[in-house]
Amino acid sequence: MFNGNRTEALGQYISACGGQADKSAMRALSIRQPYAELILRGTCGQQIKPIEFRSRPTRIIGERFYIYAGQQWASGKLFLQGCRVPEELSVVSGQLSVVKKAWSDDLAMPGDGIQPWMLELAKMLILKDLPTGVIVGSASIKEVVKGDSFYEWHLTDVERVKKLRKPKGHPQPVWFTPF
């Protein structure tokens, strides 16, 4: 019997459906661009941004959730801690520049030069040509680790949605129910 507890109601629903949760009951996590795109991108099964940094821990571990690209872009300097990007690759005043060398150990690939996907991503970042205000993907949190000044939400099973969807529910700064 439902007593007003959302978690208990969801558990009863999953039990009644033989363990198949309705995707409309999934939560969504608001992440500003370009971080949402960096989480979704990667090559050879490795995300560029496998860690989401937050000021608080979460208990939503192992549960699949939507990634909502917030209406606003992240402001200030691009925070790339925990990202698998070349430290020597930077975008300054709308220009892509390479300092010292083009590759970090994490992105080492055969051949020289910047790969086409990196140029495409840099162009999207410069032009702010990424979707906002829509569900862009889904993921799960594998674990939460307390860092020096932030909690590290380690993401896994990241997938891009086939069709962008605008949520019906009102987006919140962290978790919300989109549909």
N, C-alpha and C positions, 0 to 999 in steps of 0.2 A: 504494500500500500504506500502511496506517495505521501510524504510528510512535508514537502516543500524543499527538500534538499536536492539540488540539481544533480550532484554526483550520484546520489542514490537512485534518482529517477533514470539517469542515463544507464546505470548498471542494470536496472530492471529492464530497460528497453533492449539492451544488448542481449541479456539472458533470454528474453522472449523471442528475439529474432535469431536465436541459434548462434550468437557471437558475431553477427554481421552488423556493424554499426552503420547507421545512416550517415552519409557524408554531410548532410545538411546540419547535423549536430556537431560537426567539427568546429573547434575554436579557430580563431585567426590571430596571428601575431603581427602587429604593425611594425614595419621596418622601413625607414626612409631610403629613397634612392640616393646614391648609387649602391648602397649596401645590399639591398634586396637583389639587385642584378649580380653583384659579386658573389653572393651566396649561390645563385642559380647557375653561374658559369663555372666552367672547368673543363679540363681535358683529361682523358685517360682515367676517368672515374674520380679525379681529385678536384674538389671545389677550390676556387680561388680564396673564398672566405669561409672556412669550415667552423668558425667560432663567432657567435653573436655575443657582444659584451653588453652587460646590463648592470645596473646599480643594485639589483636585488636578485636573490636566487628564485627558482621556480620549482614547484612540485610536479609540473606537467612533463614528466620524463617518460619516454617510451610511447607517448600518445601522438598520433599523427595530427598535424595542424596545418592550416593554410598560411601562406606568406602573403601578407597584404602590403603592397607598395604604397606607403603613405602619400597624402596629397602634396606635402612639402618635401623639398630636397633637404638633405643634411646640410647644415650650414657650417662655415668655417673650413679649416684644413681637413682634407680627407684623412681619416683615421684608419691606417692600414695595418695596425698591430694585429698579428695573428693571420694575416693574409699571405697567400702564396703568390706574391708578385715580386718582380725584381726590384730591389731597393734602389737601384741605379736608374730606373725608369720613372720619369716624372712628367707631369703636365704643368707648365708654367706659362701664364698669360696666353692660354689657348694654343700653345705649341708643345708638341711631344718632344722631349729631349732625352738623350741617353748620356749618362755621366759614367765615366770609367769603362764599364762593360755592360753588355745588354742582358746578361742572364744571371740569375741567382741560382743557387744549388737546387732550389725547389722546382724551378721551371726549366732546368737544363734539357735541351732538346738537340737532336742531331742537326748540324748545319749552323750557319752563322746568320745574324740579323734578327730583326724583330718579326715575329710571326704575324700573318694577316689578321688572326682573331684578336691579337693585342691592339693592332691599329684600329680595328673596327670598334673595340670597346673604348679605346681612348677617344675616338671621334664621338661616340655616344655620350661619354662623360663631358666632353667639351661643349657639345651642343645641347646637353641636357635632353637628349632624345631617348628617354626611357619612359615606360608607362608608369603613371601615378594614379592613385585612387582606385586601384583594382587588385583583385587576387591574381598573383603572378605565379604561384607555385605552392608546394607543400613540402613538409619535412617532419622529422622527429628529433627530439633532443635525446642524445645518448647519455650524457652526464652533465652535471653542473660542478664546476671547480671554482673555489674562491681564489682569485688572483690578488695582486697587490692592492689595486684600487677598484677593481670591477669583478663581477662574477662572470665566468666564462661558460656560456651555454654551448656545448659541443653538439653540432648538428650532424645528422646522418639521414640517409634515404631521401635526399633532396631531389625533387622532380619539378620541372616546369609544367604549368597547366597548358593544355592544348588550346583553350579559348579563354581569354581574359574576361573576368566577370566583376561587375561592380556590386559590392555587398549591399544587401537590403538593410542589415542592421547598422547602427551608427558606429563607425570605427572609433576605437579608444586608443590611448597611447601605448598600451601593451596588449592584453588579451581582450577579445570580444567575440561574439557569435555573429557571423556575417549573414547567415541565411535562416 
